[in-house]
Amino acid sequence: MSYPYPEQKYWGEDGEVSAVFRPATTPPDIGESGTGKDATHYLATTGVTRGEFGLYRVEMRPRAGGPKTHFHKRISESFYILDGTVSVFDGVQWIDARKGDFLHVPQGGLHAFRNDSDAPADMLLLFTPGAPREEYFEQVSQLAHASEEERAAFFDKHDSYFVE
């Protein structure tokens, strides 16, 4: 199947200066990098990409948990393993994904991930089209004392539908 190029979004004739550079030395937006703890880096937020995509780097400590099986109705999610081993669920089975492995999950696709290994892991998460996932990352850990209604509203707002 062949897909056409997306609709034109830039109408100028000479190009523009609009690139955004993020040095590798930029500290994570959540957590502490390189400390054996979890950390999340906002590499390219929806605001930066004008809604095209969101790209995040996730550093996971050894034996770090992760979200249970879920799906998204409005966004796809892709995983690229930079280092270590991340257990990814493709809707059928758990796979030990290693450096260089990639998993794409279209809208509606069941998936989950976690670090089951005794070593840290590092991966990229790509959401398309872009969605404001920063609020999700920053607030999901605060749901422990939320009511069922508050939890349901939070997950609906952030296009996350859990099946476990």
PyMOL commands that set and color helices and strands:
alter all, ss='L'
color gray80, all
select helices_A, chain A and resi 46-49+133-145+148-157
alter helices_A, ss='H'
color red, helices_A
select strands_A, chain A and resi 30-31+39-44+54-60+70-71+76-83+85-89+94-98+102-105+112-114+121-128+161-162
alter strands_A, ss='S'
color yellow, strands_A
deselect
rebuild
show_as cartoon
